[in-house]
Amino acid sequence: MNGAERRQRILEAEELAWVVLRVANRMQARGSTARLVVPRAPEVAYEVGVDLEEDRFLAAEEYLLQRGYVAPADISLTRASYYTITPAGLRWLERGPVTP
């Protein structure tokens, strides 16, 4: 993979992660102060139009964690991974993903 292809894949991952976070925030956090979300929830996948089993959906969740846009929430209600949207994540939602 050359540099241009790699850059394109990074931009696509960032854009998908932003959409996933935006949808999870809108559907799950609903304006709460805790901002608890489950990025890989079925309703988020459906709304985004990506199959939950796709590698790129998991990559979007990893992208959010690595960049500090979400942080693990210390909640063990179910087998799902709960996260809280960080202040950096809220700023990123307002700013939007990088465009080429």
Residue pairs with C-beta under 8 A, 6 or more apart in sequence:
1 9
7 100
8 100
11 97
11 98
11 99
11 100
12 56
13 56
13 59
13 60
13 63
14 63
14 97
14 98
15 97
16 48
16 50
16 56
16 57
16 59
16 60
16 63
17 59
17 60
17 61
17 63
17 64
17 67
17 69
17 97
18 92
18 93
18 96
18 97
19 48
20 39
20 44
20 48
20 57
20 60
20 61
20 64
21 37
21 39
21 64
21 69
21 70
21 85
21 89
21 92
21 93
22 93
23 44
23 47
23 48
24 37
24 38
24 39
24 41
24 44
25 35
25 37
25 85
25 93
27 43
27 44
27 47
28 36
28 37
28 38
28 41
28 44
29 35
29 36
29 37
29 85
34 84
35 84
35 85
35 90
36 73
36 75
36 82
36 83
36 84
37 70
37 82
37 83
37 84
37 85
38 44
38 80
38 81
38 82
38 83
39 60
39 61
39 64
39 70
39 81
39 83
40 52
40 57
40 58
40 61
40 80
40 81
41 80
42 52
45 51
45 52
45 57
48 57
50 56
50 57
51 57
61 81
63 69
64 70
64 83
64 89
65 71
65 72
65 83
67 88
67 92
68 86
68 88
68 89
69 85
69 86
69 88
69 89
69 92
70 83
70 84
70 85
70 86
70 89
71 83
71 84
71 86
72 81
72 82
72 83
73 82
73 83
73 84
75 82
85 93
